Amino acid sequence: MSSVVVVGTQWGDEGKGKITNALSSDADLVVRFQGGANAGHTVSVDGTPIVFHLLPSGISVPGVRNIIGPGVVIDPIALDVEIAEVIDRGIEIGENLMIDVGAHMVLPYHKALEAAEEKARGNAAIGTTHRGIGPAYADRCARDGIPIGTLAAFDVFRSRFEEIVDRKNEYLVRLYGEEPLDAGEILEQLHPVAERLARHLSDTPETLRAAIRAGRNVLFEGAQGTLLDVAFGTYPYVTSSCTTAAGVAAGTGVPPSLIGEVIGITKAYTTRVGAGPFPTELTDDTAKTIQERGSERGATTGRARRCGWLDIVALKYSIALNGIRRIIVTKLDILDSFETIKVCVAYDIDGSRTDRFPRTVDELRRIRPVYEEIPGWMSDTGEARRESELPAPALAYLKRICELADVDICSVSVGAKGDALVEFTSVF
Ligand code: GDP
């Protein structure tokens, strides 16, 4: 099958950007299907890091076409800035970027409302990225959204925007006591942006279906991770979109029957940004070591990430939800200095042992992880490019993950650089 979906199996930040960037060189098309500018994919271009929030990772690979699908919510101003930055770095975009006309827009009132809502939640704040993603998806469902294709006829957009912004200002002022937004100022800012983005607007689903039918390599690039899925994640501490492989059909117009293999990206340990349950979270020096060695800070927000050991119960849950048979393990090198590594093999909830991932936050909070200890390798894996170059205990760790999660590993990432990969089997 020529189409491959890449999804994070944890709470996002698994290093999907590097992997999709590496896979992009073998792809004809790279497609974003959900999320918005709350995603932050760091890729390394000619040795220098560059962060993509909305652009698919394939944008940095010459000749690869990229689609932002209708399931994505797009902040047109943020996308315009991102495109300019990429062009500044000498990357040609031209025809290589298609923005589906049906993708909804994140507009300044979404961001203002999100900030006001998070403030009003007080201690119960979710820890959102304040990029307006949740309110934009909510507006789409409430039939109050504006698809980006509307920008092609600015007058049509203007009248729809003016009607909606008045109502949003009512919420901001009367409910939250905030300042109203200046509609005229926003329209003035959006007008040139609309002109620049218009050249990329396109009706993409048929292009995509035809490419898959013709046997082209298509890479669907997931943002965030499975445990942040709006329906199956640790609700309400989730993102507002469907982050699992199921989101591909809904977010691109490609039927499930045309979707090929789903590859899971699994970090060799676990991190989580923002609030919400995290069964294997550590608060000791180990967490600090992982945080520092792994530079575990949000690519979008700069926030320090919470760190802990790999959670097999959660991994098995993700594998089942996404239909994953192969995973790519990332950041193995971050564990290089540990004498002993732990893996959570089961949960203890109120004295009973289970390997079921609970569906309620209340249960998730009561979990005590049951760990298995595995000897560390205490040596540098960063230079390994072949299986035989990995230390035996590192291979044993990987083998144990496969046994416990009943999955195969297709490659292992051992450094931030694009070539720091040990490939066992090829993806396409
Ligand atoms: P994403 O959103 O899933 O792409 O994850 P992040 O934006 O958090 O990217 C992970 C960070 O780790 C980026 O700076 C990557 O360059 C880096 N990275 C990815 N894979 C590896 C790896 O195997 N080892 C190390 N040391 N860094 C990695």
Residues whose N, C-alpha, C, O or C-beta is under 5 A from the ligand:
A	BS01	GDP	G12 D13 E14 G15 K16 G17 K18 G40 H41 T42 A299 T330 K331 L332 D333 S413 V414 G415 A416
